[in-house]
Amino acid sequence: MPEVTARRAGTPEWVGLGLLALPTMLLGLDVTVLYLVFPSMAEALKPSATQTLWIMDAYGFFVAGFLITMGTLGDRIGRRRLLVVGMAAFAAVSVLAAFAPSAELLMLARALLGVAGATLMPSTLSLISNMFTDVRQRAVAIGVWATMFALGMAAGPVVGGALVDAFWWGAAFLLAVPIAVLVLAGAGTLLPEHADPQAGRLDLVSVALSLAAILPVIYAIKHAAAHGLDLSTVILAVLGTVAGVVFVRRQRGLASPLLDVTLFTSRAFSVALAVLLIGLVGVGGTMYLVTQYLQFVEGLTPFAAGLWMGPPALAMFAAAIGAPLIARRVRPGLVMAITLGLSVIGYALLATAGIGDAVMVVAGFA
């Protein structure tokens, strides 16, 4: 087979990257946009404690649950086609979420947003790999992709606070509509189509097992938080664990597994993934805590609380850009260790903060 020569990308590819940055930023924004919207939403819909947990987290959980599945599906039907379908679905479900008349319907909308969102991340990243064959240009393009996702996460509380103050809580979801219009209008011209003719079949049993491993455990955690440790919690946790074991055993026996579980035999990969998981859980939980503190304890309006979240947003944006650059000159393990040390200092500031310590809280989170 002749060797494929990498071609340097030109203006059309970089413009296409700008288009792909829009759904990527939207994905990150939808993870955190409800943090400052929540009080107004809760006042209007009166959700229970368990419903509140699902409204806040269903999006992220369903993105994670369907991410691998949608990546495989994109290889089969075409990555641009999957992006277009997912973007249209995301916009439609966002409208449903914006005008949801009840907590139950909003929970459903957030779950469907997660399913639609799971089509966007693998589609955008795969298209970047197709558009940028030069190694250096691809690294820059992927860096832009990751930065835009981090920017969306960081900007979510700020944008949500501004919109709920100016309009109503549902306006935060309608941001997806103009973004979808731009992506759908430009996809046919700016983005190439690519499918993998050698892609393995989509194993629906593995898809079901992956969801059965994730969702019962998540529900068990939420149930325990609301009702304490009881028989239902134990049964759900055991069911999820058993499904996870069966999923792993099935992947090892498939010629085209849904997930290559041998990746986890690499210590570097597993440790990096564990640190990333702990870091994201900490950031997500802390961001929720800080946004609620600014509104319920300090009595700030959503817009004012959003402005207070500006410095942490800038810090997250700077870290997303700066950390990969520093890691080129400094050993990545050392960068991770220093970052974790700074996080411990920040958590210590949060743990010692009290009423009237908004500056300390924001500084600790930043």
C-alpha positions as CSV (number, residue, x, y, z in Angstrom):
1,M,0.0,0.0,0.0
2,P,1.5,3.4,-1.0
3,E,2.4,5.7,1.9
4,V,0.0,8.6,2.3
5,T,1.8,12.0,2.3
6,A,0.4,14.5,4.8
7,R,-1.0,17.6,3.2
8,R,-0.8,20.9,4.9
9,A,-4.2,22.4,5.6
10,G,-5.2,25.7,3.9
11,T,-7.8,28.4,4.6
12,P,-10.9,26.2,4.0
13,E,-9.8,23.7,6.7
14,W,-9.1,26.4,9.2
15,V,-12.5,28.0,8.5
16,G,-14.0,24.5,8.9
17,L,-12.3,24.2,12.3
18,G,-13.9,27.5,13.3
19,L,-17.3,25.9,12.4
20,L,-16.5,22.8,14.4
21,A,-15.6,24.9,17.4
22,L,-19.2,26.1,17.7
23,P,-20.8,22.7,18.7
24,T,-17.7,21.9,20.8
25,M,-18.2,25.1,22.8
26,L,-21.9,24.4,23.1
27,L,-21.2,21.0,24.5
28,G,-19.1,22.4,27.3
29,L,-21.5,25.3,28.0
30,D,-24.4,22.9,28.4
31,V,-22.5,21.0,31.1
32,T,-22.4,24.1,33.4
33,V,-25.0,26.5,32.2
34,L,-27.7,25.4,34.7
35,Y,-25.5,26.3,37.7
36,L,-26.8,29.9,37.9
37,V,-30.1,29.1,36.2
38,F,-31.0,26.5,38.8
39,P,-32.6,28.8,41.5
40,S,-35.0,30.4,39.0
41,M,-35.7,27.0,37.3
42,A,-36.4,25.4,40.7
43,E,-38.8,28.2,41.7
44,A,-40.8,27.7,38.5
45,L,-40.9,23.9,38.3
46,K,-40.6,22.9,42.0
47,P,-38.5,19.7,41.4
48,S,-37.8,17.3,44.2
49,A,-34.3,16.7,45.5
50,T,-33.9,13.6,43.3
51,Q,-35.4,15.3,40.3
52,T,-33.0,18.2,40.8
53,L,-30.0,15.9,40.7
54,W,-31.2,14.3,37.5
55,I,-31.9,17.6,35.8
56,M,-28.4,18.9,36.7
57,D,-26.5,15.7,35.8
58,A,-28.5,13.7,33.2
59,Y,-26.9,15.6,30.3
60,G,-23.4,14.7,31.3
61,F,-24.2,11.1,32.1
62,F,-25.9,10.4,28.8
63,V,-23.2,12.1,26.9
64,A,-20.7,9.8,28.6
65,G,-23.0,6.7,28.2
66,F,-23.4,7.1,24.4
67,L,-20.0,8.7,23.4
68,I,-18.4,5.4,22.3
69,T,-21.5,4.2,20.6
70,M,-21.9,7.4,18.6
71,G,-18.2,7.4,17.6
72,T,-18.7,3.9,16.1
73,L,-21.9,4.9,14.4
74,G,-20.2,7.9,12.8
75,D,-17.6,5.6,11.3
76,R,-20.3,3.6,9.7
77,I,-22.8,6.3,8.4
78,G,-20.4,9.2,7.9
79,R,-19.0,11.7,10.4
80,R,-20.4,14.8,8.8
81,R,-23.8,13.2,8.5
82,L,-23.8,12.2,12.2
83,L,-22.8,15.8,13.1
84,V,-25.6,17.3,11.1
85,V,-28.2,14.9,12.5
86,G,-26.9,15.4,16.0
87,M,-26.8,19.2,15.7
88,A,-30.4,19.3,14.4
89,A,-31.6,17.0,17.2
90,F,-29.7,19.1,19.8
91,A,-31.4,22.3,18.7
92,A,-34.8,20.7,18.7
93,V,-34.5,19.2,22.2
94,S,-33.0,22.5,23.5
95,V,-36.3,24.2,22.5
96,L,-38.2,21.4,24.4
97,A,-36.0,22.0,27.5
98,A,-36.4,25.8,27.3
99,F,-40.2,25.6,27.4
100,A,-40.5,22.5,29.6
101,P,-43.6,22.9,31.8
102,S,-42.6,20.4,34.4
103,A,-39.6,18.9,36.1
104,E,-40.3,15.5,34.6
105,L,-40.2,16.9,31.1
106,L,-37.1,18.8,31.8
107,M,-35.4,15.7,33.1
108,L,-36.3,13.9,29.8
109,A,-35.1,16.8,27.7
110,R,-31.8,16.9,29.5
111,A,-31.3,13.1,28.9
112,L,-32.2,13.6,25.2
113,L,-29.7,16.5,25.0
114,G,-27.1,14.1,26.3
115,V,-27.8,11.6,23.6
116,A,-27.7,14.3,20.9
117,G,-24.6,15.8,22.5
118,A,-22.8,12.4,22.3
119,T,-23.0,12.6,18.5
120,L,-21.2,16.0,18.4
121,M,-17.9,15.3,20.3
122,P,-16.7,12.2,18.3
123,S,-17.9,13.8,15.0
124,T,-16.0,17.0,15.5
125,L,-12.8,15.3,16.7
126,S,-12.9,12.7,13.9
127,L,-13.5,15.4,11.2
128,I,-10.5,17.4,12.6
129,S,-8.4,14.3,12.1
130,N,-9.6,14.0,8.5
131,M,-9.1,17.7,7.7
132,F,-5.6,18.1,9.3
133,T,-3.2,15.3,8.1
134,D,-0.1,17.3,9.0
135,V,1.0,16.2,12.5
136,R,1.8,19.7,13.7
137,Q,-1.3,21.3,12.3
138,R,-3.4,18.5,13.7
139,A,-2.0,19.1,17.2
140,V,-2.9,22.8,17.0
141,A,-6.4,22.0,15.7
142,I,-7.0,19.5,18.5
143,G,-5.7,22.1,21.0
144,V,-8.2,24.6,19.7
145,W,-11.0,21.9,19.9
146,A,-10.1,21.2,23.6
147,T,-9.8,24.8,24.4
148,M,-13.2,25.6,23.0
149,F,-14.8,22.9,25.1
150,A,-13.1,24.2,28.2
151,L,-14.2,27.8,27.3
152,G,-17.8,26.6,27.0
153,M,-17.6,24.9,30.4
154,A,-16.1,28.0,32.0
155,A,-18.5,30.4,30.3
156,G,-21.6,28.4,31.2
157,P,-22.3,30.0,34.6
158,V,-21.6,33.5,33.3
159,V,-23.8,33.1,30.2
160,G,-26.5,31.4,32.2
161,G,-26.6,34.2,34.8
162,A,-26.8,36.9,32.2
163,L,-29.6,35.2,30.3
164,V,-31.8,34.4,33.3
165,D,-31.5,38.0,34.5
166,A,-32.4,39.4,31.1
167,F,-35.1,36.9,30.1
168,W,-36.1,33.7,32.0
169,W,-34.5,30.4,32.9
170,G,-35.3,28.6,29.7
171,A,-33.4,31.2,27.6
172,A,-30.1,29.5,28.4
173,F,-31.1,26.5,26.3
174,L,-32.0,28.5,23.3
175,L,-28.4,29.4,22.6
176,A,-28.2,26.1,20.8
177,V,-30.6,27.3,18.0
178,P,-28.5,30.0,16.3
179,I,-25.4,27.8,16.7
180,A,-27.2,24.9,15.0
181,V,-28.3,27.2,12.2
182,L,-24.7,28.2,11.5
183,V,-23.4,24.6,11.6
184,L,-26.2,23.2,9.4
185,A,-25.7,26.0,6.9
186,G,-22.0,25.6,6.6
187,A,-21.4,21.9,7.1
188,G,-22.1,20.9,3.4
189,T,-19.5,23.5,2.1
190,L,-16.8,23.6,4.8
191,L,-16.7,20.0,6.2
192,P,-15.7,16.9,4.3
193,E,-17.6,13.6,4.6
194,H,-15.8,10.6,5.8
195,A,-16.8,7.1,6.7
196,D,-14.7,4.1,7.5
197,P,-15.5,1.3,5.1
198,Q,-13.7,-1.2,7.4
199,A,-15.6,-0.1,10.5
200,G,-16.9,-3.0,12.5
201,R,-20.5,-3.6,13.1
202,L,-22.2,-1.7,16.0
203,D,-22.7,-4.3,18.7
204,L,-26.0,-3.4,20.3
205,V,-25.5,-5.8,23.2
206,S,-22.4,-4.0,24.1
207,V,-24.2,-0.6,23.9
208,A,-26.9,-2.0,26.3
209,L,-24.3,-3.4,28.7
210,S,-22.4,-0.1,28.8
211,L,-25.5,1.8,29.8
212,A,-26.5,-0.9,32.2
213,A,-23.1,-0.6,33.9
214,I,-23.3,3.2,34.2
215,L,-26.8,4.3,34.8
216,P,-27.8,1.9,37.8
217,V,-24.6,2.9,39.7
218,I,-25.4,6.6,39.1
219,Y,-29.0,6.1,40.2
220,A,-27.7,4.3,43.3
221,I,-25.5,7.2,44.3
222,K,-28.3,9.7,43.8
223,H,-30.8,7.4,45.6
224,A,-28.4,7.1,48.6
225,A,-27.9,10.9,48.6
226,A,-31.7,11.4,48.9
227,H,-32.8,8.4,51.0
228,G,-29.6,7.0,52.6
229,L,-28.1,3.5,52.1
230,D,-30.9,1.0,51.7
231,L,-31.6,-2.2,49.9
232,S,-32.5,-0.4,46.6
233,T,-29.1,1.3,46.7
234,V,-27.2,-2.0,47.1
235,I,-29.2,-3.8,44.4
236,L,-28.7,-1.1,41.9
237,A,-25.0,-0.9,42.6
238,V,-24.6,-4.7,42.3
239,L,-26.5,-4.7,39.0
240,G,-24.3,-2.0,37.6
241,T,-21.2,-3.7,38.7
242,V,-22.2,-7.1,37.2
243,A,-23.1,-5.4,33.9
244,G,-19.7,-3.7,33.9
245,V,-17.9,-7.1,34.4
246,V,-20.0,-8.7,31.6
247,F,-19.3,-5.7,29.4
248,V,-15.5,-6.0,29.8
249,R,-15.5,-9.8,29.2
250,R,-17.6,-9.3,26.1
251,Q,-15.2,-6.6,24.7
252,R,-12.3,-9.0,25.1
253,G,-14.0,-11.6,23.0
254,L,-15.1,-9.3,20.1
255,A,-13.1,-8.8,16.9
256,S,-14.4,-5.2,16.7
257,P,-15.1,-4.2,20.4
258,L,-17.1,-1.1,21.3
259,L,-14.3,-0.2,23.6
260,D,-10.7,-1.5,23.5
261,V,-10.3,-2.4,27.2
262,T,-6.7,-3.3,26.7
263,L,-5.9,0.4,26.8
264,F,-6.4,0.3,30.6
265,T,-3.5,-2.1,30.9
266,S,-1.2,0.9,30.3
267,R,-0.4,2.4,33.7
268,A,0.2,5.9,32.2
269,F,-3.2,5.8,30.5
270,S,-5.0,4.6,33.5
271,V,-3.4,7.0,35.9
272,A,-4.0,10.0,33.6
273,L,-7.6,9.0,33.2
274,A,-8.1,8.6,37.0
275,V,-6.6,12.1,37.6
276,L,-8.8,13.5,34.9
277,L,-11.9,11.9,36.4
278,I,-11.1,13.1,39.9
279,G,-10.3,16.6,38.6
280,L,-13.5,17.0,36.6
281,V,-15.6,15.6,39.4
282,G,-14.0,18.1,41.8
283,V,-14.4,21.0,39.4
284,G,-18.0,20.2,38.6
285,G,-19.0,19.8,42.2
286,T,-17.1,22.9,43.3
287,M,-18.6,25.1,40.5
288,Y,-22.1,24.0,41.6
289,L,-21.3,24.8,45.2
290,V,-19.8,28.2,44.5
291,T,-22.6,29.3,42.2
292,Q,-25.2,28.4,44.8
293,Y,-23.2,30.1,47.6
294,L,-23.0,33.3,45.7
295,Q,-26.8,33.4,45.2
296,F,-28.2,31.8,48.4
297,V,-25.6,32.9,50.9
298,E,-24.3,36.2,49.5
299,G,-27.7,37.1,48.0
300,L,-26.4,38.1,44.6
301,T,-28.5,38.2,41.5
302,P,-27.8,35.6,38.8
303,F,-26.1,38.2,36.6
304,A,-23.9,39.5,39.5
305,A,-23.0,35.9,40.5
306,G,-22.1,35.3,36.8
307,L,-19.7,38.3,36.9
308,W,-18.1,36.9,40.0
309,M,-17.5,33.6,38.1
310,G,-15.6,35.5,35.4
311,P,-12.1,35.3,37.0
312,P,-12.4,31.5,37.5
313,A,-13.6,31.2,33.9
314,L,-10.6,33.1,32.6
315,A,-8.3,30.9,34.8
316,M,-9.8,27.7,33.3
317,F,-9.4,29.1,29.8
318,A,-5.7,30.1,30.5
319,A,-5.0,26.7,32.0
320,A,-6.5,24.9,29.0
321,I,-4.2,26.8,26.7
322,G,-1.1,27.0,28.9
323,A,-0.9,23.5,30.3
324,P,-0.2,21.7,27.0
325,L,2.4,24.4,26.1
326,I,4.2,24.0,29.5
327,A,4.1,20.2,29.1
328,R,6.2,20.5,26.0
329,R,9.1,21.9,28.1
330,V,8.4,20.3,31.5
331,R,7.7,16.7,32.3
332,P,3.9,16.2,32.1
333,G,3.9,14.3,35.4
334,L,5.4,17.3,37.2
335,V,2.8,19.6,35.6
336,M,0.0,17.4,36.9
337,A,1.6,17.2,40.4
338,I,1.9,21.0,40.6
339,T,-1.6,21.5,39.3
340,L,-3.0,19.0,41.9
341,G,-1.1,20.9,44.6
342,L,-2.6,24.2,43.6
343,S,-6.0,22.5,43.7
344,V,-5.5,21.4,47.3
345,I,-4.7,25.0,48.2
346,G,-7.9,26.1,46.5
347,Y,-10.0,23.5,48.3
348,A,-8.5,24.6,51.6
349,L,-9.6,28.2,51.0
350,L,-13.1,26.9,50.2
351,A,-13.2,24.8,53.3
352,T,-12.3,27.7,55.6
353,A,-14.6,30.3,53.9
354,G,-17.8,31.6,55.6
355,I,-20.5,34.2,55.1
356,G,-19.1,37.4,53.5
357,D,-16.0,35.6,52.1
358,A,-17.0,35.8,48.5
359,V,-13.6,36.9,47.4
360,M,-11.9,33.9,49.2
361,V,-14.5,31.5,47.7
362,V,-13.9,32.7,44.1
363,A,-10.2,32.8,44.6
364,G,-10.2,29.2,45.9
365,F,-12.3,28.0,43.0
366,A,-10.1,29.9,40.5
